[in-house]
Amino acid sequence: MARKDVSLSDLQLAVMRALWQADKATTAEVHERVGKPRQLAYTTVATMLTRLEKRGLVKSLKDQNERVFRAIVTESDVTRSMVSSLVDTLFRGDPSALVSHLVKEKDLDKDDLDAVRKLMAKEAKKP
């Protein structure tokens, strides 16, 4: 993904996750995974996919009588963009404030903290 700021609503993120998991899917398949559990109309899911395509996040191809959608941005790129926006907005651009918040406010067990320490040590060794 070319350094694009991506902010997704909960529903948009659910649709993208369905595409990432399936690699490609028809509107009906996305509706089955995302729309039905949320009691959304088929047309709502179709509109969501069309809007995501207009934003350049998904691409569709005509396969017989159906459009097949696939994500053209990675989950990692979307996560990076959304976390970066969160840090900028809520933590005034200070990523350590986010980490501090997570450590203080979340119930992190010893294994979670050990994993964070190992990751930080690994990152500190990088040139």
N, C-alpha and C positions, 0 to 999 in steps of 0.2 A: 504494500500500500504506500503510495507516495504521501508521506507526511501530511495526512489530512486529519483535521479535528473531527472526531466522530462522537456524537452524544446520542445515545439511544434511550428510549423509554423502556419500561419494563416489558411491554408487549413486543416492541421492536427487537429487543434483546432475545426474547423467547423465540421469535421467528428466526432470527439469525442463528441461534443455538440449534434449532431444528435443522437448518440447512447445513451447519457445520457437522452435525452428527450424521446426517444422511449423505453428505457430499453433494447431492442434487435431489430435488423433490418437486413434485407437481403441487399446484395450489391445494388440491384435495388431500395430498399427503401432509402438507403443512397444517391444513385445517384439522386433520385427524389428530395430529400431535399437539397442536397449540390451541386451535380454535374451539374444538369440542369440549376439552376440559374446562375452558373458561366460558363456555356457553356463548361463543361468538358466532355470528353469521358467517357463512362461507364468503360472502361478498366483502366482509370486513377484512378477512385474511387476504383476499385477492387485492384489495385496495392497499393493504399494508405492503405486500410484495411489490406492487407497482411503484409505490412511493420509495421503497428502498432501492428499487432499480433506478429510478430517476435521480436518486442521490449518489449513484455510482457504487453502491455497496453490494448489489447482487446483479446478476445478468440472467437473461432468460433466452431460451431457444425454443422454437416450435418443434415439437415431436409429435407427428401425426396431427391429432386435433387438440393436443394439450401443450401448454407452455411448461417447460421444465426450468426451474430456477436453481442457481447455485451461487454461493457467496463468492465474491471476488476480493473480499478483505478477510484477513485472518482473525481468529478470535484473539490472538496475542496482540495484534495491532489495535483492535477495538479496545481491549483491556488497557493497553498502554495509554491510549488517547483519553479514555474516560477517567483513569486514575490521575493522569496528569492534570486534567481539568478540575478534578476534585481537590487535588493539592493546591492548585492555583486559587480556586474559589474559596474553599473552607479553611485552608491552612496558610493562606497568603504566600504561596510558593515555597513553603518550607517542608520538604518531605520528612525531615526528622520529627516534625510536629505530628504528622500522620502516624508514623511508627510509634511515637510516644503515646498517642491517643489509643492506638490498638492494644498496646501492652497494658495500659492502665485501665481501659474500659471493657475490654473483652476478657472472658474467662479462658486465658491461655494456660494450658497445663505445662508441666515440665518438658514433655516431648515437643510441644509447639515452640517453647522458648529455646530448647536445644537446637531445633531445626533453624530457627532464626539466627542464632549465634553462629552455626556452621555456615550458613549462607553469607552472613556478614564477613566472616573470616575468609571465606573463599573470594568474595568480591574485593576485600582489602588487599589480597595478594596479586590481583590483576595489575598489570603495568598501566 
